[in-house]
Amino acid sequence: MTDTANFTKEDLVRKIAGLLATAESFAEQGNDEAAQTYVQKAHALQAKYSIDQAMLADQTGQKTEKIISKKIQMPGKWGKQKVHLAHVIAHATNCTGYYTTSRWDGDERSDTKTYYYTVFGFESDVEHVEFLINSLSMQMDAAVQAAQVTKPSWEHGRSFNASFMQGYSSSISSRLHAANRAARKDADVTYGAQSTALVLVDKKKQVEAEMRAKVGRLRKGSSSETTSGHGYSAGREAGSRATIARGGVGGGSRGSLGR
């Protein structure tokens, strides 16, 4: 795995952008296998950089990045399901967050509810979370549409879609955490398993403490959608095929989601 200890943030962005540009080029040619290879290289680079920065801060006592927050509007349809996907992504990237909703579009009240996810984390992690939210949301949209041909005729479309997206998010969570374990294994060789573990636990505690200080106590969010076994299993299968890369609202409501 590439040594990122001496990377600047600009180095990281440039290298990841190059890898993703290559991946996009292969994807446009219909070569999904090659595209995913390059996306996964970008993911590994971001994961290793995040660990290296945390270790550097611990060893020198100087923080290389600060904790920030960013509110991200859920793209496209199915905002309720996408805040769950966003939360899965955040917690797999050493971040945390909460969702908000609003029926206001500027100064006008909308008939539809817009969902947002506010993510807290160290700068490069938050930027990566935003990328993954947008990328995987679009992939999930396409996967849901494609899955309609597998929906049993007797099953309600809304129920199927909701459970499909739950399965999709579950599969994405498994894949992101598996990728984290691979990056962690590489870091353990460099820094020692105990040192890496302590630093990453402290990093997560800092992020969670920052959100509590800024936001306070959050109510737990939940989904009232009915689910179907067929939709859930189809969603998990689609999530396993997805390409991944590491790399308060007026008039609304706010909540957290369980891990």
Secondary structure, DSSP 8 states (H G I E B T S, - for coil): ----TT--HHHHHHHHHHHHHHHHHHHHTT-HHHHHHHHHHHHHHHHHHHHHHHHHHHHHS--SS-EEEEEEE--SS-HHHHHHHHHHHHHTTT-EEEEEEEEEETTEEEEEEEEEEEEEEEHHHHHHHHHHHHHHHHHHHHHHHHHGGGS-TTS-HHHHHHHHHHHHHHHHHHHHHHHHHHHHHHHHHHH-HHHHHHHHHHHHHHHHHHHHHHH----B--------HHHHHHHHHHHHH--------TT--EEB---
